[in-house]
Amino acid sequence: MKIQSNINEDRSSSEIVDKLNLELRRGALLLAVLSQLNEEHYGYSLRKRLHSKGLDIDEGTLYPLIRRLEKQGLLTSEWRSDEKRKKRYYRISGLGESVLIVLTKRWRALNESIDGILGEEEK
């Protein structure tokens, strides 16, 4: 009985951690995507670029995020024929650059605060 209880607790805590990890990643993904679109990318090339920098993001997360950012005016896009198919290329807009600057400052301040708080707990 005790072993079964521990297994259920481990599964439950693992599920909780997985869900909370998704929440933590949301803001980080937004900043990562905006920061990489100072150069033009289509979806797959952006995904590869983020992966090369250690951030994996699946298509089901990336494409809705890109569409939302474009709808908010933070990105611009253009369809182009490249090789055998059409691709939509994205780039950060002027508004997106301004927003990225502000959000980056806020992200760094928040990280500094959290690092300080977590550092206190380690003592």
Secondary structure, DSSP 8 states (H G I E B T S, - for coil): -HHHHHHHHHHHHHHHHHHHHHHHHHHHHHHHHHHHTTS-EEHHHHHHHHHHTT----HHHHHHHHHHHHHTTSEEEEEEEETTEEEEEEEE-HHHHHHHHHHHHHHHHHHHHHHHHHHHHH-
